[in-house]
């Protein structure tokens, strides 16, 4: 692992330690590289809506966490400026979701990220796009 990816891992570890919502979701960080994140999450009973399928906010929240980990891991505090999601397949209790965030553009003041969410059968269940604003402030004193 190179030095920049080690720093990225350190930033995301710090973020996860303080991110009570991602902890509640049951997110596990699988892989972190500069401008990239891959996370996993199980779908539990309390995550379903009145139709018996996972609430759309659950997949959105997972994608938002993957987005945050990818756009902040250079230790430049970044916040969401614009996000959108498309749902492509219903998510069921017992599914395990994997979100992979890839950086499309890394600008001085903004970044663009594409997050793909798949289930345990490698079927795409959602596609999320996020634009972040970079504040120029460090998350950690590295």
C-alpha positions in Angstrom: 0.0 0.0 0.0 1.4 3.4 -1.0 1.6 6.4 1.4 -1.4 8.2 -0.1 -3.6 5.1 0.3 -2.4 4.6 3.8 -3.4 8.2 4.6 -6.8 7.5 2.9 -7.3 4.5 5.2 -6.4 6.5 8.3 -8.9 9.2 7.4 -11.7 6.7 6.8 -10.9 4.8 10.0 -11.3 8.1 11.9 -14.6 8.9 10.0 -16.1 5.4 10.8 -15.1 5.7 14.5 -17.3 8.9 14.7 -20.0 8.1 12.2 -22.8 6.7 14.4 -25.2 6.4 11.5 -22.9 4.3 9.3 -22.3 2.1 12.4 -26.1 1.7 12.9 -26.4 0.7 9.3 -23.9 -2.1 9.9 -21.4 -0.8 7.4 -18.1 -2.6 7.1 -15.3 -1.0 5.1 -13.9 -3.4 2.6 -11.3 -1.3 0.7 -10.0 2.2 0.7 -7.7 3.9 -1.8 -7.3 7.5 -2.6 -10.5 8.7 -4.2 -12.1 5.3 -3.8 -14.1 3.3 -1.3 -15.8 -0.1 -1.2 -18.2 -0.9 1.7 -20.6 -3.7 2.7 -23.9 -3.7 4.6 -26.5 -6.4 5.6 -30.2 -5.6 5.2 -32.1 -6.1 8.5 -35.8 -6.3 9.3 -36.0 -2.8 10.6 -34.8 -1.4 7.2 -38.0 -2.4 5.2 -40.9 -0.3 4.2 -44.6 -1.1 4.2 -44.1 -3.2 1.0 -41.7 -5.6 2.7 -38.7 -4.4 0.7 -35.8 -2.2 1.8 -36.7 1.5 2.1 -35.0 3.5 -0.6 -33.4 5.7 2.1 -31.3 2.7 3.2 -29.6 2.2 -0.2 -29.3 6.0 -0.5 -27.7 6.2 2.9 -25.2 3.4 2.2 -24.2 5.1 -1.1 -23.9 8.4 0.7 -21.5 6.8 3.2 -19.4 5.3 0.4 -19.4 8.7 -1.3 -18.2 10.5 1.9 -15.4 8.0 2.4 -14.2 8.4 -1.2 -14.4 12.2 -1.4 -12.9 12.9 2.1 -10.1 10.4 2.2 -7.5 12.8 0.9 -7.9 14.6 4.3 -9.7 17.5 2.7 -13.1 18.0 4.4 -15.7 17.7 1.6 -19.5 18.0 1.8 -22.2 16.9 -0.6 -23.2 19.5 -3.0 -25.6 17.5 -5.2 -26.6 13.8 -5.2 -29.0 11.6 -7.2 -29.9 7.9 -7.1 -31.6 5.4 -9.5 -33.0 2.2 -8.1 -32.7 -0.7 -10.4 -33.7 -3.8 -8.4 -35.7 -4.3 -5.1 -33.6 -5.1 -2.0 -34.8 -7.8 0.4 -34.2 -8.5 4.1 -31.2 -10.8 4.2 -29.5 -9.3 1.2 -25.9 -8.1 1.6 -25.2 -4.9 -0.3 -21.8 -3.7 -1.6 -21.3 -0.1 -2.6 -18.3 0.9 -4.7 -17.4 4.6 -5.0 -15.2 5.7 -7.9 -13.9 9.1 -8.4 -14.7 10.6 -11.8 -13.3 14.1 -11.3 -11.0 15.5 -8.6 -11.0 19.2 -8.8 -9.6 21.8 -6.4 -13.0 22.8 -5.1 -15.3 20.0 -6.3 -15.3 16.3 -6.9 -17.6 14.0 -8.9 -18.2 10.4 -7.8 -20.1 7.4 -9.2 -21.3 4.8 -6.7 -22.6 1.4 -7.8 -24.6 -0.7 -5.3 -24.8 -4.5 -5.9 -26.3 -7.3 -3.9 -24.7 -10.6 -2.9 -25.5 -12.0 -6.4 -23.5 -9.2 -8.1 -26.8 -7.7 -9.4 -26.9 -3.9 -9.5 -29.6 -2.6 -7.2 -28.9 1.2 -7.4 -26.7 3.8 -9.1 -25.8 6.9 -7.2 -23.9 10.0 -8.4 -22.5 12.7 -6.1 -20.8 16.0 -6.4 -18.9 17.3 -3.4 -17.5 20.7 -2.4 -14.0 20.7 -0.9 -13.6 23.1 2.0 -9.8 23.0 2.2 -9.9 22.1 5.9 -8.1 18.9 7.1 -10.1 16.2 8.9 -6.9 14.9 10.7 -3.7 16.7 11.6 -1.5 14.6 9.3 
